Amino acid sequence: RDSRKLLPHTSSVEMAVRSVVAGAATALVLFGARTFVAAPGATAPSVALRGAAAGAASGEASGAYGSLGAAATAVAFGAAAAVSARGSGRKAKTAAKYTTQKILPALSWIRSGVKASDLAPCQLKAVTLVGNDVLIGKTEAGKLFCVGNLCPHIGTPMSEGADVIGDVIVCPLHGSSFKTTTGELIDWCVSPPIIGPLTGLVVEKKNLLIFECREGGFLGGGDIEVLVDTNAKKAYEADYW
């Protein structure tokens, strides 16, 4: 933690403690000043006067103790008020914010920075567009496509070694395959033997996410543009923040 952030709070507490100690010391000094001390060689008062003197001394002491208690109480309340005011002025480090507002999709064509001429058949290129992880590629016939980069099984990045066979893309981890045109599931977790199918049992079968894409520019030849939901990231994080 930054010590500079703790300094103001620590200083206010120290000042409050010092105020309490100073107030108590002042009250004790006042009380000591009012205590009667007999001078050396003075004669003791008579027995008849001792009771009155004792009563007066007792009342005086009671008044002094009362003054001490009142002073200490006042100082303590003042210090507590100062600390409370100092603490209430600080903002909470974390403040939970809840909303029932539903974040609706906002579709927009976003440039990917990738040109169709940069991709050979069966080649893939992963990019992130406004919080959407997409995978742009070409089929064996050279047709442009765009799919979600994460396999719907356990989120394996398809860009880490996926194969394109015809118009089918195959996940590099468990061999799940999908149509690049529709995202339709063809095979689900077929490899490695035994282990792959077992991992597929614990996750519901799903299709691969598909994105519309096109070549930008007046006559084409520009950056590939992908139709994505610009509110996707905000909608996902709304359940957590």
C-alpha positions as CSV (number, residue, x, y, z in Angstrom):
1,R,0.0,0.0,0.0
2,D,1.0,3.6,-0.6
3,S,2.2,5.0,2.8
4,R,1.1,8.5,1.6
5,K,-2.5,7.3,1.6
6,L,-2.4,6.1,5.2
7,L,-0.6,9.2,6.5
8,P,-3.6,11.6,6.8
9,H,-5.7,9.0,8.7
10,T,-2.8,8.1,11.0
11,S,-2.0,11.7,11.7
12,S,-5.6,12.4,12.7
13,V,-5.7,9.5,15.2
14,E,-2.4,10.6,16.7
15,M,-3.6,14.1,17.1
16,A,-6.8,12.9,18.8
17,V,-4.8,10.7,21.3
18,R,-2.5,13.7,22.0
19,S,-5.5,15.9,22.7
20,V,-6.9,13.4,25.2
21,V,-3.5,13.1,27.0
22,A,-3.0,16.9,27.0
23,G,-6.5,17.4,28.4
24,A,-6.1,14.8,31.1
25,A,-2.7,16.3,32.1
26,T,-4.1,19.8,32.3
27,A,-7.0,18.7,34.5
28,L,-4.5,16.9,36.8
29,V,-2.4,20.0,37.1
30,L,-5.5,22.1,38.0
31,F,-6.6,19.6,40.6
32,G,-3.0,19.5,42.1
33,A,-2.9,23.2,42.4
34,R,-6.1,23.3,44.5
35,T,-4.8,20.7,47.0
36,F,-4.0,22.0,50.4
37,V,-0.4,21.5,51.7
38,A,0.4,22.5,55.3
39,A,3.5,24.7,55.8
40,P,6.3,23.3,57.9
41,G,6.0,24.0,61.6
42,A,2.3,25.0,61.4
43,T,0.0,23.7,64.2
44,A,-2.6,21.2,63.4
45,P,-6.3,22.3,63.7
46,S,-8.3,21.4,66.6
47,V,-10.4,18.2,66.6
48,A,-13.6,20.3,66.3
49,L,-12.4,21.9,63.1
50,R,-11.0,18.7,61.6
51,G,-14.5,17.5,60.6
52,A,-15.3,20.8,58.9
53,A,-11.9,20.9,57.2
54,A,-12.3,17.3,56.1
55,G,-15.7,18.0,54.7
56,A,-14.5,21.0,52.9
57,A,-11.5,19.1,51.6
58,S,-13.8,16.2,50.5
59,G,-16.1,18.6,48.7
60,E,-13.1,20.3,47.1
61,A,-11.7,17.0,46.0
62,S,-15.1,15.9,44.7
63,G,-15.3,19.2,42.7
64,A,-11.8,18.7,41.4
65,Y,-12.5,15.1,40.3
66,G,-15.8,16.3,38.7
67,S,-13.9,18.9,36.8
68,L,-11.3,16.4,35.8
69,G,-14.0,14.0,34.6
70,A,-15.9,16.7,32.7
71,A,-12.7,17.9,31.0
72,A,-11.6,14.4,30.0
73,T,-15.1,13.6,28.7
74,A,-15.2,16.7,26.7
75,V,-11.8,16.1,25.2
76,A,-12.6,12.5,24.4
77,F,-15.9,13.5,22.7
78,G,-14.0,16.1,20.7
79,A,-11.4,13.7,19.6
80,A,-14.0,11.1,18.6
81,A,-15.9,13.7,16.6
82,A,-12.6,14.7,14.8
83,V,-11.8,11.1,14.0
84,S,-15.4,10.4,12.8
85,A,-15.4,13.5,10.6
86,R,-12.0,12.6,9.1
87,G,-13.2,9.0,8.4
88,S,-16.6,10.1,6.9
89,G,-14.7,12.3,4.4
90,R,-12.9,9.4,2.9
91,K,-14.6,7.6,0.0
92,A,-15.0,3.8,0.1
93,K,-12.3,1.9,-2.0
94,T,-15.0,-0.3,-3.5
95,A,-18.6,0.6,-4.1
96,A,-21.0,-2.1,-5.4
97,K,-23.2,-0.8,-8.2
98,Y,-26.3,-2.8,-9.2
99,T,-28.5,-2.2,-12.1
100,T,-31.4,-4.0,-13.8
101,Q,-30.8,-2.3,-17.1
102,K,-30.5,-4.8,-20.0
103,I,-27.7,-4.0,-22.4
104,L,-28.9,-4.5,-25.9
105,P,-26.7,-5.6,-28.9
106,A,-25.3,-2.8,-31.1
107,L,-24.1,-4.3,-34.4
108,S,-21.5,-2.4,-36.4
109,W,-19.1,-3.2,-39.2
110,I,-15.5,-3.0,-37.8
111,R,-12.3,-3.0,-39.8
112,S,-10.1,-5.9,-38.9
113,G,-6.8,-4.5,-40.3
114,V,-6.5,-7.7,-42.4
115,K,-6.8,-7.8,-46.2
116,A,-8.2,-10.8,-48.1
117,S,-5.0,-10.7,-50.2
118,D,-3.0,-11.3,-47.0
119,L,-4.6,-14.7,-46.5
120,A,-3.9,-17.9,-48.5
121,P,-6.5,-20.7,-48.7
122,C,-6.8,-22.5,-45.3
123,Q,-4.9,-19.7,-43.6
124,L,-6.3,-18.2,-40.3
125,K,-5.8,-14.9,-38.6
126,A,-7.0,-14.1,-35.1
127,V,-8.0,-10.5,-34.2
128,T,-9.9,-8.8,-31.3
129,L,-12.6,-6.4,-32.4
130,V,-14.3,-4.3,-29.7
131,G,-13.9,-7.1,-27.2
132,N,-14.9,-9.8,-29.7
133,D,-12.3,-12.6,-30.3
134,V,-12.8,-13.6,-34.0
135,L,-10.9,-15.8,-36.4
136,I,-10.7,-14.7,-40.1
137,G,-9.7,-17.2,-42.7
138,K,-10.3,-18.8,-46.1
139,T,-11.6,-22.2,-47.0
140,E,-9.7,-24.5,-49.3
141,A,-11.7,-22.9,-52.2
142,G,-10.5,-19.5,-51.1
143,K,-13.8,-18.3,-49.8
144,L,-13.6,-15.7,-46.9
145,F,-15.1,-16.6,-43.6
146,C,-15.1,-15.4,-40.0
147,V,-15.9,-17.4,-36.8
148,G,-15.4,-17.1,-33.1
149,N,-11.9,-17.9,-32.1
150,L,-12.9,-19.9,-29.0
151,C,-14.1,-23.4,-29.3
152,P,-17.5,-23.8,-27.6
153,H,-16.3,-26.9,-25.8
154,I,-13.8,-25.5,-23.2
155,G,-12.7,-22.2,-24.9
156,T,-9.6,-23.5,-26.7
157,P,-8.3,-20.8,-29.1
158,M,-8.9,-22.1,-32.6
159,S,-6.0,-20.0,-33.8
160,E,-3.6,-22.3,-31.9
161,G,-3.4,-25.0,-34.6
162,A,-6.9,-25.4,-36.0
163,D,-7.1,-27.1,-39.4
164,V,-9.3,-26.0,-42.3
165,I,-10.5,-29.0,-44.4
166,G,-12.8,-27.9,-47.3
167,D,-15.3,-25.6,-45.6
168,V,-14.9,-27.2,-42.2
169,I,-12.7,-26.0,-39.3
170,V,-11.4,-28.5,-36.7
171,C,-10.4,-27.7,-33.2
172,P,-6.8,-28.5,-32.4
173,L,-7.4,-29.9,-28.9
174,H,-10.2,-32.4,-29.0
175,G,-11.0,-32.5,-32.7
176,S,-14.5,-30.9,-32.7
177,S,-15.4,-29.8,-36.2
178,F,-17.8,-27.1,-37.4
179,K,-19.0,-25.7,-40.7
180,T,-17.4,-22.4,-41.5
181,T,-20.5,-21.1,-43.3
182,T,-23.1,-21.8,-40.6
183,G,-21.2,-22.9,-37.5
184,E,-23.1,-26.2,-37.4
185,L,-21.5,-28.9,-35.3
186,I,-20.2,-31.9,-37.2
187,D,-18.2,-33.9,-34.7
188,W,-17.9,-33.3,-30.9
189,C,-14.6,-34.1,-29.1
190,V,-13.5,-37.1,-31.1
191,S,-9.8,-37.1,-30.1
192,P,-7.7,-38.3,-28.4
193,P,-9.5,-41.7,-28.1
194,I,-11.4,-42.3,-24.9
195,I,-10.2,-39.0,-23.3
196,G,-11.7,-36.7,-25.9
197,P,-15.2,-38.2,-25.8
198,L,-15.2,-38.3,-22.0
199,T,-14.4,-34.5,-21.8
200,G,-17.3,-34.0,-24.3
201,L,-19.8,-35.6,-21.9
202,V,-19.4,-32.8,-19.2
203,V,-20.2,-30.0,-21.6
204,E,-23.3,-29.4,-23.6
205,K,-22.9,-29.6,-27.4
206,K,-22.9,-26.2,-29.1
207,N,-22.4,-24.7,-32.5
208,L,-19.5,-22.4,-33.4
209,L,-20.2,-18.7,-33.3
210,I,-20.3,-17.2,-36.8
211,F,-19.6,-13.6,-37.9
212,E,-20.6,-11.9,-41.1
213,C,-17.6,-10.4,-43.0
214,R,-16.9,-8.5,-46.2
215,E,-14.1,-6.8,-48.1
216,G,-14.0,-3.1,-47.5
217,G,-13.2,-0.4,-50.0
218,F,-15.3,1.0,-52.9
219,L,-14.6,-1.9,-55.2
220,G,-13.2,-4.3,-52.6
221,G,-9.6,-4.9,-51.9
222,G,-9.6,-3.0,-48.6
223,D,-9.5,-4.2,-45.0
224,I,-11.9,-7.1,-44.2
225,E,-14.8,-5.7,-42.2
226,V,-16.6,-7.9,-39.6
227,L,-20.1,-7.3,-38.2
228,V,-19.8,-7.5,-34.4
229,D,-21.7,-6.5,-31.4
230,T,-20.0,-3.4,-29.9
231,N,-21.8,-3.9,-26.6
232,A,-20.8,-7.6,-26.2
233,K,-18.1,-6.9,-23.7
234,K,-20.2,-4.5,-21.7
235,A,-23.1,-7.0,-21.6
236,Y,-20.7,-9.8,-20.5
237,E,-19.2,-7.7,-17.7
238,A,-22.5,-6.3,-16.5
239,D,-23.1,-9.5,-14.5
240,Y,-19.8,-9.0,-12.5
241,W,-19.3,-5.2,-12.2
